[in-house]
Amino acid sequence: MYYVYVLVNEDGKSYIGYTSNLRERIKSHKNKMSIYTSKYNNWELCYYEAYLSKEDALKRERALKKSGQGRRWLKERIKNSIETCRKN
């Protein structure tokens, strides 16, 4: 399986990523082993999508990262989850 995921921190920052091992990738973010997320604290997994195809997952990640419309759509879709993650 391949995953596209969204992390949110208490300051409302978000990070969109892709991985084939979601548990290990989240652990690496929490241990500050990722360049962007190491600058901030308290990341929570807020959302993820699973794909059988690596190409589909990468295409989705790129669409969400690069498109302002994709980011807005995602934030609207998961706005309650984002608020819950920020409070934890």
N, C-alpha and C positions, 0 to 999 in steps of 0.2 A: 504494500500500500504506500501511497504518497500523500502527503498532507500539505495543505495551505492553511496557515494559522495566523491568528491575530493575538498579540500580547498588548496589554494595557497596563500602565502604571498609575500610581495614585495622583500624579500631576496631570493625567489625561493624555499623556503621550501614547502613541500607538506604534506598533511595529508589525509589519506583515512579512511572513517568511514562508519557506518551503522546506520540507524535509522528508526523508523516508523513514525516520525513526523519531516520532514525536516526543516520546518520553525523554530520550537522551538529549534532544535539541532543547527542550524546555530546561532541562537540568543545566546545560551549558550556558544558557542565558542567565539563569539564576546565579551561576558561579562566575559571572562576568567574563565569559570566554568569547563573547561576541562584541565586535568593535562598537556598534551603535548602542546596543543595550547596556554595555558596561558603564556608560556614562550616567546612567540613571538607576534608581533602586526600585525594588518591590514590583517586579513584573508579574502579571497574572495571565494565564491562558484564558482568553475571553471567548474565542470562537475558532473552530477549525472545520475544514472540508476534507473528505477523503476521496482519493482517486485511485483507480487501478492502473491508469496510464501515467507515466512520468511526464510525458509531453503535455497531457491535459493539465496536470497540476502546475507545471511551469508556465503554461500559457495563462492560466487563471491568476497565478501570483503576479505575473507581469502586468496583466490587465488591472488588477487591484492597486498595484504600486504606482504605475505610470499614469493612470487616468484619474483626473480629478473627479470625473463623473463616477468612476468605479469606487473610489474612496467614499464619496458622498452616499452612494447607494448602500455600501456596506455599513457605514456609520448609522444610517437611518434604520437599516434592517436590524442591527444589534444594539441600538441605543440603550435599552434597558440592561442588557448584559454588560455594556461598557460601564454604566453607572454602578452596577453591582461589583465589578472588578475593581473599580477605583476605591470603593469603600472597604474592601478586604485588605 
